[in-house]
Each structure stands twice: as C-alpha cells, then as structure tokens.
C-alpha cells in the first residue's frame, strides 16, 4: 500500500469528522499496488448515518480537504444507502482503513 501511516491517520480523521466515527473506509485501486507509481487515491466510504447536510456538499468538502492534506488527487465514492456492484467490488477488493 502506497500511503504513509500519517496519510492513513489523516484520512481517518477527515472522514470521521464528516461522516462519523463509525464510518467504514476502504482504499482501493492503484495505491494498493506497491510496484505501481503515481496515481490518485481511491476511497470508498460507507457511513452508518448520512450527514445532516447535503450529501453532495459533504462529499465535495471531504474531497477538497483530503486533496489539500494528501497533496494528491482523490476519487471518493460515498455509499448513500444503496450499494451498487461497484461499491461491493471496492469493499471486497479494497483495504479497510
């Protein structure tokens, strides 16, 4: 996995601030491949409770905060309560943070 312990801690902190301490977080995609280079950070977030604010706004704010902190592009998939096949694959093949 090509993220530092500090990056993982920052991801957890930022996601939990927006979606609660019980939100599930999975890293998937190219950052799981230690032999790869570059690439964005692909995250799948499964909140237990959706935020009181608009989900789209919360997702955009979280993505902005993550990109500022990590200094990398971030692709962020938030489960709004209806799990898609893509979300199941991200969870199955991803690494839980």
Biopython code that builds the backbone (N, CA, C, O; Angstrom):
import numpy as np
from Bio.PDB.StructureBuilder import StructureBuilder

atoms = [
    (1, "UNK", "N", (0.853, -1.171, 0.000)),
    (1, "UNK", "CA", (0.000, 0.000, 0.000)),
    (1, "UNK", "C", (0.900, 1.235, 0.000)),
    (1, "UNK", "O", (1.834, 1.345, 0.794)),
    (2, "UNK", "N", (0.596, 2.150, -0.903)),
    (2, "UNK", "CA", (1.436, 3.328, -1.040)),
    (2, "UNK", "C", (0.837, 4.560, -0.369)),
    (2, "UNK", "O", (0.581, 5.578, -1.012)),
    (3, "UNK", "N", (0.622, 4.443, 0.930)),
    (3, "UNK", "CA", (0.235, 5.562, 1.779)),
    (3, "UNK", "C", (1.001, 5.437, 3.082)),
    (3, "UNK", "O", (1.197, 4.332, 3.589)),
    (4, "UNK", "N", (1.432, 6.555, 3.620)),
    (4, "UNK", "CA", (2.147, 6.527, 4.897)),
    (4, "UNK", "C", (1.148, 6.361, 6.044)),
    (4, "UNK", "O", (-0.058, 6.532, 5.870)),
    (5, "UNK", "N", (1.676, 6.026, 7.207)),
    (5, "UNK", "CA", (0.823, 5.916, 8.402)),
    (5, "UNK", "C", (0.170, 7.264, 8.713)),
    (5, "UNK", "O", (-0.971, 7.322, 9.170)),
    (6, "UNK", "N", (0.909, 8.346, 8.459)),
    (6, "UNK", "CA", (0.371, 9.681, 8.692)),
    (6, "UNK", "C", (-0.774, 9.990, 7.726)),
    (6, "UNK", "O", (-1.770, 10.601, 8.113)),
    (7, "UNK", "N", (-0.629, 9.565, 6.468)),
    (7, "UNK", "CA", (-1.699, 9.768, 5.486)),
    (7, "UNK", "C", (-2.955, 8.995, 5.884)),
    (7, "UNK", "O", (-4.066, 9.518, 5.792)),
    (8, "UNK", "N", (-2.778, 7.770, 6.320)),
    (8, "UNK", "CA", (-3.923, 6.946, 6.734)),
    (8, "UNK", "C", (-4.630, 7.577, 7.930)),
    (8, "UNK", "O", (-5.859, 7.630, 7.979)),
    (9, "UNK", "N", (-3.848, 8.052, 8.887)),
    (9, "UNK", "CA", (-4.437, 8.706, 10.062)),
    (9, "UNK", "C", (-5.200, 9.961, 9.658)),
    (9, "UNK", "O", (-6.272, 10.236, 10.197)),
    (10, "UNK", "N", (-4.659, 10.718, 8.722)),
    (10, "UNK", "CA", (-5.331, 11.933, 8.253)),
    (10, "UNK", "C", (-6.628, 11.583, 7.526)),
    (10, "UNK", "O", (-7.645, 12.250, 7.718)),
    (11, "UNK", "N", (-6.599, 10.556, 6.703)),
    (11, "UNK", "CA", (-7.810, 10.114, 6.003)),
    (11, "UNK", "C", (-8.883, 9.731, 7.010)),
    (11, "UNK", "O", (-10.029, 10.166, 6.896)),
    (12, "UNK", "N", (-8.519, 8.922, 7.989)),
    (12, "UNK", "CA", (-9.491, 8.507, 9.010)),
    (12, "UNK", "C", (-10.086, 9.712, 9.723)),
    (12, "UNK", "O", (-11.301, 9.808, 9.898)),
    (13, "UNK", "N", (-9.229, 10.616, 10.126)),
    (13, "UNK", "CA", (-9.667, 11.800, 10.869)),
    (13, "UNK", "C", (-10.633, 12.649, 10.047)),
    (13, "UNK", "O", (-11.684, 13.054, 10.544)),
    (14, "UNK", "N", (-10.281, 12.917, 8.797)),
    (14, "UNK", "CA", (-11.113, 13.763, 7.945)),
    (14, "UNK", "C", (-12.444, 13.093, 7.607)),
    (14, "UNK", "O", (-13.487, 13.747, 7.617)),
    (15, "UNK", "N", (-12.415, 11.796, 7.308)),
    (15, "UNK", "CA", (-13.660, 11.081, 7.004)),
    (15, "UNK", "C", (-14.558, 11.041, 8.235)),
    (15, "UNK", "O", (-15.758, 11.296, 8.138)),
    (16, "UNK", "N", (-13.990, 10.727, 9.374)),
    (16, "UNK", "CA", (-14.783, 10.641, 10.594)),
    (16, "UNK", "C", (-15.365, 11.991, 10.995)),
    (16, "UNK", "O", (-16.455, 12.045, 11.564)),
    (17, "UNK", "N", (-14.661, 13.076, 10.709)),
    (17, "UNK", "CA", (-15.175, 14.414, 11.026)),
    (17, "UNK", "C", (-16.426, 14.728, 10.206)),
    (17, "UNK", "O", (-17.319, 15.428, 10.686)),
    (18, "UNK", "N", (-16.499, 14.226, 8.992)),
    (18, "UNK", "CA", (-17.645, 14.496, 8.108)),
    (18, "UNK", "C", (-18.747, 13.444, 8.217)),
    (18, "UNK", "O", (-19.931, 13.766, 8.116)),
    (19, "UNK", "N", (-18.347, 12.160, 8.429)),
    (19, "UNK", "CA", (-19.322, 11.069, 8.340)),
    (19, "UNK", "C", (-19.416, 10.228, 9.611)),
    (19, "UNK", "O", (-20.083, 9.194, 9.609)),
    (20, "UNK", "N", (-18.774, 10.643, 10.681)),
    (20, "UNK", "CA", (-18.895, 9.958, 11.955)),
    (20, "UNK", "C", (-17.809, 8.922, 12.195)),
    (20, "UNK", "O", (-17.198, 8.403, 11.261)),
    (21, "UNK", "N", (-17.585, 8.636, 13.474)),
    (21, "UNK", "CA", (-16.518, 7.720, 13.887)),
    (21, "UNK", "C", (-16.764, 6.292, 13.439)),
    (21, "UNK", "O", (-15.829, 5.494, 13.374)),
    (22, "UNK", "N", (-18.008, 5.958, 13.130)),
    (22, "UNK", "CA", (-18.328, 4.587, 12.762)),
    (22, "UNK", "C", (-18.360, 4.360, 11.247)),
    (22, "UNK", "O", (-18.753, 3.286, 10.791)),
    (23, "UNK", "N", (-17.955, 5.351, 10.476)),
    (23, "UNK", "CA", (-17.935, 5.212, 9.010)),
    (23, "UNK", "C", (-16.851, 4.220, 8.589)),
    (23, "UNK", "O", (-15.730, 4.257, 9.096)),
    (24, "UNK", "N", (-17.196, 3.348, 7.668)),
    (24, "UNK", "CA", (-16.214, 2.426, 7.103)),
    (24, "UNK", "C", (-15.442, 3.110, 5.983)),
    (24, "UNK", "O", (-16.017, 3.869, 5.203)),
    (25, "UNK", "N", (-14.145, 2.843, 5.902)),
    (25, "UNK", "CA", (-13.288, 3.474, 4.890)),
    (25, "UNK", "C", (-12.432, 2.385, 4.259)),
    (25, "UNK", "O", (-11.772, 1.617, 4.959)),
    (26, "UNK", "N", (-12.448, 2.325, 2.924)),
    (26, "UNK", "CA", (-11.619, 1.361, 2.204)),
    (26, "UNK", "C", (-10.805, 2.087, 1.146)),
    (26, "UNK", "O", (-11.314, 2.951, 0.433)),
    (27, "UNK", "N", (-9.543, 1.725, 1.058)),
    (27, "UNK", "CA", (-8.665, 2.181, -0.014)),
    (27, "UNK", "C", (-8.713, 1.125, -1.101)),
    (27, "UNK", "O", (-8.572, -0.064, -0.814)),
    (28, "UNK", "N", (-8.910, 1.542, -2.355)),
    (28, "UNK", "CA", (-8.901, 0.590, -3.457)),
    (28, "UNK", "C", (-8.154, 1.220, -4.625)),
    (28, "UNK", "O", (-7.807, 2.400, -4.582)),
    (29, "UNK", "N", (-7.913, 0.450, -5.645)),
    (29, "UNK", "CA", (-7.267, 0.987, -6.836)),
    (29, "UNK", "C", (-5.750, 0.898, -6.801)),
    (29, "UNK", "O", (-5.178, 0.064, -6.100)),
    (30, "UNK", "N", (-5.108, 1.770, -7.568)),
    (30, "UNK", "CA", (-3.668, 1.675, -7.820)),
    (30, "UNK", "C", (-2.806, 1.882, -6.580)),
    (30, "UNK", "O", (-1.676, 1.393, -6.546)),
    (31, "UNK", "N", (-3.285, 2.577, -5.578)),
    (31, "UNK", "CA", (-2.463, 2.810, -4.373)),
    (31, "UNK", "C", (-2.247, 1.527, -3.567)),
    (31, "UNK", "O", (-1.403, 1.501, -2.671)),
    (32, "UNK", "N", (-2.981, 0.483, -3.864)),
    (32, "UNK", "CA", (-2.762, -0.803, -3.192)),
    (32, "UNK", "C", (-1.571, -1.555, -3.783)),
    (32, "UNK", "O", (-1.031, -2.460, -3.147)),
    (33, "UNK", "N", (-1.163, -1.188, -4.987)),
    (33, "UNK", "CA", (-0.086, -1.873, -5.699)),
    (33, "UNK", "C", (1.251, -1.207, -5.377)),
    (33, "UNK", "O", (1.530, -0.102, -5.841)),
    (34, "UNK", "N", (2.067, -1.883, -4.585)),
    (34, "UNK", "CA", (3.360, -1.327, -4.180)),
    (34, "UNK", "C", (4.322, -1.138, -5.343)),
    (34, "UNK", "O", (5.249, -0.333, -5.249)),
    (35, "UNK", "N", (4.120, -1.865, -6.435)),
    (35, "UNK", "CA", (5.036, -1.752, -7.566)),
    (35, "UNK", "C", (4.618, -0.647, -8.541)),
    (35, "UNK", "O", (5.383, -0.308, -9.444)),
    (36, "UNK", "N", (3.438, -0.089, -8.378)),
    (36, "UNK", "CA", (2.955, 0.966, -9.269)),
    (36, "UNK", "C", (3.561, 2.312, -8.864)),
    (36, "UNK", "O", (4.126, 2.459, -7.780)),
    (37, "UNK", "N", (3.429, 3.272, -9.751)),
    (37, "UNK", "CA", (3.918, 4.621, -9.474)),
    (37, "UNK", "C", (2.797, 5.598, -9.777)),
    (37, "UNK", "O", (1.950, 5.351, -10.636)),
    (38, "UNK", "N", (2.805, 6.712, -9.056)),
    (38, "UNK", "CA", (1.811, 7.743, -9.307)),
    (38, "UNK", "C", (0.411, 7.289, -8.956)),
    (38, "UNK", "O", (0.214, 6.377, -8.152)),
    (39, "UNK", "N", (-0.550, 7.938, -9.570)),
    (39, "UNK", "CA", (-1.945, 7.568, -9.363)),
    (39, "UNK", "C", (-2.623, 8.382, -8.280)),
    (39, "UNK", "O", (-1.978, 9.018, -7.447)),
    (40, "UNK", "N", (-3.924, 8.343, -8.319)),
    (40, "UNK", "CA", (-4.722, 9.051, -7.331)),
    (40, "UNK", "C", (-5.010, 8.140, -6.142)),
    (40, "UNK", "O", (-4.590, 6.984, -6.112)),
    (41, "UNK", "N", (-5.724, 8.674, -5.180)),
    (41, "UNK", "CA", (-6.139, 7.916, -4.010)),
    (41, "UNK", "C", (-7.625, 7.620, -4.174)),
    (41, "UNK", "O", (-8.448, 8.535, -4.206)),
    (42, "UNK", "N", (-7.960, 6.343, -4.276)),
    (42, "UNK", "CA", (-9.353, 5.918, -4.438)),
    (42, "UNK", "C", (-9.885, 5.458, -3.093)),
    (42, "UNK", "O", (-9.350, 4.528, -2.489)),
    (43, "UNK", "N", (-10.941, 6.114, -2.627)),
    (43, "UNK", "CA", (-11.515, 5.784, -1.331)),
    (43, "UNK", "C", (-13.003, 5.482, -1.470)),
    (43, "UNK", "O", (-13.733, 6.170, -2.185)),
    (44, "UNK", "N", (-13.429, 4.445, -0.774)),
    (44, "UNK", "CA", (-14.841, 4.111, -0.660)),
    (44, "UNK", "C", (-15.233, 4.313, 0.797)),
    (44, "UNK", "O", (-14.602, 3.751, 1.692)),
    (45, "UNK", "N", (-16.270, 5.110, 1.042)),
    (45, "UNK", "CA", (-16.724, 5.418, 2.394)),
    (45, "UNK", "C", (-18.155, 4.933, 2.554)),
    (45, "UNK", "O", (-19.027, 5.199, 1.727)),
    (46, "UNK", "N", (-18.361, 4.216, 3.643)),
    (46, "UNK", "CA", (-19.681, 3.676, 3.957)),
    (46, "UNK", "C", (-20.120, 4.242, 5.310)),
    (46, "UNK", "O", (-19.816, 3.666, 6.355)),
    (47, "UNK", "N", (-20.840, 5.377, 5.288)),
    (47, "UNK", "CA", (-21.287, 5.953, 6.553)),
    (47, "UNK", "C", (-22.442, 5.149, 7.137)),
    (47, "UNK", "O", (-23.273, 4.623, 6.397)),
    (48, "UNK", "N", (-22.493, 5.055, 8.447)),
    (48, "UNK", "CA", (-23.625, 4.413, 9.106)),
    (48, "UNK", "C", (-24.802, 5.379, 9.109)),
    (48, "UNK", "O", (-25.952, 4.982, 8.918)),
    (49, "UNK", "N", (-24.496, 6.653, 9.328)),
    (49, "UNK", "CA", (-25.512, 7.711, 9.307)),
    (49, "UNK", "C", (-25.073, 8.767, 8.309)),
    (49, "UNK", "O", (-23.932, 9.227, 8.340)),
    (50, "UNK", "N", (-25.974, 9.146, 7.430)),
    (50, "UNK", "CA", (-25.646, 10.191, 6.468)),
    (50, "UNK", "C", (-25.612, 11.537, 7.171)),
    (50, "UNK", "O", (-26.329, 11.742, 8.151)),
    (51, "UNK", "N", (-24.785, 12.459, 6.684)),
    (51, "UNK", "CA", (-24.675, 13.771, 7.348)),
    (51, "UNK", "C", (-25.974, 14.557, 7.231)),
    (51, "UNK", "O", (-26.766, 14.340, 6.313)),
    (52, "UNK", "N", (-26.180, 15.462, 8.161)),
    (52, "UNK", "CA", (-27.378, 16.301, 8.149)),
    (52, "UNK", "C", (-27.353, 17.234, 6.933)),
    (52, "UNK", "O", (-28.400, 17.584, 6.390)),
    (53, "UNK", "N", (-26.154, 17.629, 6.516)),
    (53, "UNK", "CA", (-26.027, 18.492, 5.346)),
    (53, "UNK", "C", (-26.211, 17.671, 4.071)),
    (53, "UNK", "O", (-26.268, 16.442, 4.124)),
    (54, "UNK", "N", (-26.301, 18.326, 2.964)),
    (54, "UNK", "CA", (-26.441, 17.683, 1.661)),
    (54, "UNK", "C", (-25.265, 16.736, 1.421)),
    (54, "UNK", "O", (-24.111, 17.111, 1.628)),
    (55, "UNK", "N", (-25.555, 15.524, 0.989)),
    (55, "UNK", "CA", (-24.503, 14.512, 0.782)),
    (55, "UNK", "C", (-23.493, 14.964, -0.257)),
    (55, "UNK", "O", (-22.293, 14.757, -0.075)),
    (56, "UNK", "N", (-23.944, 15.572, -1.331)),
    (56, "UNK", "CA", (-23.027, 16.033, -2.372)),
    (56, "UNK", "C", (-22.075, 17.089, -1.835)),
    (56, "UNK", "O", (-20.880, 17.055, -2.129)),
    (57, "UNK", "N", (-22.593, 18.022, -1.053)),
    (57, "UNK", "CA", (-21.736, 19.060, -0.470)),
    (57, "UNK", "C", (-20.736, 18.458, 0.511)),
    (57, "UNK", "O", (-19.572, 18.857, 0.535)),
    (58, "UNK", "N", (-21.185, 17.500, 1.319)),
    (58, "UNK", "CA", (-20.284, 16.845, 2.269)),
    (58, "UNK", "C", (-19.190, 16.089, 1.531)),
    (58, "UNK", "O", (-18.033, 16.119, 1.949)),
    (59, "UNK", "N", (-19.533, 15.413, 0.443)),
    (59, "UNK", "CA", (-18.559, 14.679, -0.362)),
    (59, "UNK", "C", (-17.546, 15.634, -0.978)),
    (59, "UNK", "O", (-16.345, 15.365, -0.946)),
    (60, "UNK", "N", (-18.012, 16.742, -1.537)),
    (60, "UNK", "CA", (-17.108, 17.711, -2.145)),
    (60, "UNK", "C", (-16.166, 18.326, -1.115)),
    (60, "UNK", "O", (-14.976, 18.493, -1.382)),
    (61, "UNK", "N", (-16.690, 18.661, 0.053)),
    (61, "UNK", "CA", (-15.858, 19.246, 1.108)),
    (61, "UNK", "C", (-14.808, 18.246, 1.580)),
    (61, "UNK", "O", (-13.652, 18.613, 1.789)),
    (62, "UNK", "N", (-15.203, 16.988, 1.748)),
    (62, "UNK", "CA", (-14.253, 15.964, 2.179)),
    (62, "UNK", "C", (-13.167, 15.760, 1.121)),
    (62, "UNK", "O", (-11.983, 15.676, 1.445)),
    (63, "UNK", "N", (-13.572, 15.685, -0.120)),
    (63, "UNK", "CA", (-12.587, 15.508, -1.203)),
    (63, "UNK", "C", (-11.590, 16.665, -1.214)),
    (63, "UNK", "O", (-10.385, 16.444, -1.337)),
    (64, "UNK", "N", (-12.082, 17.881, -1.087)),
    (64, "UNK", "CA", (-11.205, 19.062, -1.041)),
    (64, "UNK", "C", (-10.221, 18.963, 0.130)),
    (64, "UNK", "O", (-9.024, 19.198, -0.037)),
    (65, "UNK", "N", (-10.729, 18.616, 1.304)),
    (65, "UNK", "CA", (-9.873, 18.512, 2.493)),
    (65, "UNK", "C", (-8.826, 17.413, 2.323)),
    (65, "UNK", "O", (-7.665, 17.595, 2.690)),
    (66, "UNK", "N", (-9.237, 16.270, 1.767)),
    (66, "UNK", "CA", (-8.294, 15.166, 1.554)),
    (66, "UNK", "C", (-7.210, 15.553, 0.551)),
    (66, "UNK", "O", (-6.034, 15.268, 0.774)),
    (67, "UNK", "N", (-7.590, 16.193, -0.540)),
    (67, "UNK", "CA", (-6.605, 16.574, -1.551)),
    (67, "UNK", "C", (-5.627, 17.606, -1.019)),
    (67, "UNK", "O", (-4.444, 17.568, -1.358)),
    (68, "UNK", "N", (-6.097, 18.518, -0.197)),
    (68, "UNK", "CA", (-5.192, 19.502, 0.423)),
    (68, "UNK", "C", (-4.207, 18.823, 1.358)),
    (68, "UNK", "O", (-3.015, 19.130, 1.349)),
    (69, "UNK", "N", (-4.708, 17.903, 2.158)),
    (69, "UNK", "CA", (-3.847, 17.235, 3.150)),
    (69, "UNK", "C", (-2.873, 16.258, 2.498)),
    (69, "UNK", "O", (-1.693, 16.233, 2.848)),
    (70, "UNK", "N", (-3.357, 15.456, 1.553)),
    (70, "UNK", "CA", (-2.523, 14.425, 0.933)),
    (70, "UNK", "C", (-1.675, 14.966, -0.218)),
    (70, "UNK", "O", (-0.672, 14.363, -0.601)),
    (71, "UNK", "N", (-2.090, 16.108, -0.763)),
    (71, "UNK", "CA", (-1.439, 16.689, -1.944)),
    (71, "UNK", "C", (-1.435, 15.713, -3.117)),
    (71, "UNK", "O", (-0.466, 15.601, -3.867)),
    (72, "UNK", "N", (-2.552, 15.017, -3.239)),
    (72, "UNK", "CA", (-2.772, 14.048, -4.312)),
    (72, "UNK", "C", (-4.225, 14.154, -4.751)),
    (72, "UNK", "O", (-5.081, 14.550, -3.960)),
    (73, "UNK", "N", (-4.517, 13.804, -6.010)),
    (73, "UNK", "CA", (-5.919, 13.740, -6.411)),
    (73, "UNK", "C", (-6.629, 12.598, -5.681)),
    (73, "UNK", "O", (-6.040, 11.545, -5.437)),
    (74, "UNK", "N", (-7.883, 12.817, -5.340)),
    (74, "UNK", "CA", (-8.662, 11.822, -4.599)),
    (74, "UNK", "C", (-9.954, 11.542, -5.348)),
    (74, "UNK", "O", (-10.682, 12.463, -5.716)),
    (75, "UNK", "N", (-10.232, 10.263, -5.570)),
    (75, "UNK", "CA", (-11.534, 9.823, -6.064)),
    (75, "UNK", "C", (-12.283, 9.267, -4.862)),
    (75, "UNK", "O", (-11.785, 8.386, -4.162)),
    (76, "UNK", "N", (-13.466, 9.781, -4.633)),
    (76, "UNK", "CA", (-14.205, 9.472, -3.421)),
    (76, "UNK", "C", (-15.579, 8.927, -3.773)),
    (76, "UNK", "O", (-16.373, 9.589, -4.441)),
    (77, "UNK", "N", (-15.847, 7.710, -3.313)),
    (77, "UNK", "CA", (-17.150, 7.082, -3.510)),
    (77, "UNK", "C", (-17.812, 6.977, -2.143)),
    (77, "UNK", "O", (-17.282, 6.348, -1.227)),
    (78, "UNK", "N", (-18.987, 7.608, -2.019)),
    (78, "UNK", "CA", (-19.742, 7.581, -0.766)),
    (78, "UNK", "C", (-21.004, 6.752, -0.997)),
    (78, "UNK", "O", (-21.741, 6.992, -1.953)),
    (79, "UNK", "N", (-21.250, 5.785, -0.128)),
    (79, "UNK", "CA", (-22.452, 4.972, -0.217)),
    (79, "UNK", "C", (-23.614, 5.733, 0.420)),
    (79, "UNK", "O", (-23.604, 5.982, 1.626)),
    (80, "UNK", "N", (-24.625, 6.108, -0.390)),
    (80, "UNK", "CA", (-25.750, 6.870, 0.158)),
    (80, "UNK", "C", (-26.826, 5.991, 0.784)),
    (80, "UNK", "O", (-27.882, 6.486, 1.177)),
    (81, "UNK", "N", (-26.566, 4.701, 0.877)),
    (81, "UNK", "CA", (-27.544, 3.789, 1.455)),
    (81, "UNK", "C", (-28.000, 2.725, 0.483)),
    (81, "UNK", "O", (-28.681, 1.776, 0.871)),
    (82, "UNK", "N", (-27.635, 2.871, -0.765)),
    (82, "UNK", "CA", (-27.958, 1.879, -1.784)),
    (82, "UNK", "C", (-26.650, 1.417, -2.422)),
    (82, "UNK", "O", (-26.051, 2.138, -3.220)),
    (83, "UNK", "N", (-26.219, 0.226, -2.067)),
    (83, "UNK", "CA", (-24.934, -0.294, -2.516)),
    (83, "UNK", "C", (-25.017, -0.781, -3.953)),
    (83, "UNK", "O", (-25.896, -1.563, -4.313)),
    (84, "UNK", "N", (-24.080, -0.299, -4.769)),
    (84, "UNK", "CA", (-24.005, -0.725, -6.171)),
    (84, "UNK", "C", (-22.975, -1.850, -6.304)),
    (84, "UNK", "O", (-22.245, -2.151, -5.359)),
    (85, "UNK", "N", (-22.927, -2.460, -7.474)),
    (85, "UNK", "CA", (-21.932, -3.504, -7.743)),
    (85, "UNK", "C", (-20.523, -2.937, -7.617)),
    (85, "UNK", "O", (-19.627, -3.602, -7.098)),
    (86, "UNK", "N", (-20.328, -1.714, -8.090)),
    (86, "UNK", "CA", (-19.011, -1.086, -7.980)),
    (86, "UNK", "C", (-18.609, -0.904, -6.519)),
    (86, "UNK", "O", (-17.455, -1.141, -6.163)),
    (87, "UNK", "N", (-19.532, -0.495, -5.685)),
    (87, "UNK", "CA", (-19.258, -0.310, -4.256)),
    (87, "UNK", "C", (-18.911, -1.638, -3.594)),
    (87, "UNK", "O", (-18.002, -1.704, -2.767)),
    (88, "UNK", "N", (-19.634, -2.693, -3.956)),
    (88, "UNK", "CA", (-19.322, -4.023, -3.402)),
    (88, "UNK", "C", (-17.918, -4.456, -3.812)),
    (88, "UNK", "O", (-17.181, -5.030, -3.011)),
    (89, "UNK", "N", (-17.550, -4.180, -5.063)),
    (89, "UNK", "CA", (-16.216, -4.535, -5.534)),
    (89, "UNK", "C", (-15.147, -3.723, -4.808)),
    (89, "UNK", "O", (-14.116, -4.278, -4.427)),
    (90, "UNK", "N", (-15.365, -2.428, -4.609)),
    (90, "UNK", "CA", (-14.400, -1.584, -3.893)),
    (90, "UNK", "C", (-14.210, -2.094, -2.469)),
    (90, "UNK", "O", (-13.094, -2.109, -1.952)),
    (91, "UNK", "N", (-15.293, -2.508, -1.846)),
    (91, "UNK", "CA", (-15.210, -3.021, -0.469)),
    (91, "UNK", "C", (-14.521, -4.380, -0.425)),
    (91, "UNK", "O", (-13.699, -4.630, 0.457)),
    (92, "UNK", "N", (-14.848, -5.253, -1.365)),
    (92, "UNK", "CA", (-14.287, -6.598, -1.394)),
    (92, "UNK", "C", (-12.797, -6.596, -1.721)),
    (92, "UNK", "O", (-12.012, -7.290, -1.075)),
    (93, "UNK", "N", (-12.413, -5.812, -2.727)),
    (93, "UNK", "CA", (-11.028, -5.794, -3.189)),
    (93, "UNK", "C", (-10.184, -4.737, -2.485)),
    (93, "UNK", "O", (-8.958, -4.745, -2.591)),
    (94, "UNK", "N", (-10.831, -3.838, -1.774)),
    (94, "UNK", "CA", (-10.122, -2.759, -1.109)),
    (94, "UNK", "C", (-9.515, -3.160, 0.221)),
    (94, "UNK", "O", (-9.734, -4.263, 0.722)),
    (95, "UNK", "N", (-8.752, -2.244, 0.776)),
    (95, "UNK", "CA", (-8.099, -2.451, 2.068)),
    (95, "UNK", "C", (-8.787, -1.540, 3.089)),
    (95, "UNK", "O", (-8.821, -0.323, 2.907)),
    (96, "UNK", "N", (-9.331, -2.119, 4.155)),
    (96, "UNK", "CA", (-10.012, -1.265, 5.155)),
    (96, "UNK", "C", (-9.015, -0.395, 5.917)),
    (96, "UNK", "O", (-7.983, -0.869, 6.392)),
    (97, "UNK", "N", (-9.346, 0.861, 6.017)),
    (97, "UNK", "CA", (-8.521, 1.781, 6.790)),
    (97, "UNK", "C", (-9.192, 1.945, 8.123)),
    (97, "UNK", "O", (-8.696, 2.679, 8.978)),
]
sb = StructureBuilder()
sb.init_structure("model")
sb.init_model(0)
sb.init_chain("A")
sb.init_seg("    ")
for serial, (resi, resn, name, xyz) in enumerate(atoms, 1):
    if name == "N":
        sb.init_residue(resn, " ", resi, " ")
    sb.init_atom(name, np.array(xyz, "f"), 0.0, 1.0, " ", f" {name:<3s}", serial, name[0])
structure = sb.get_structure()
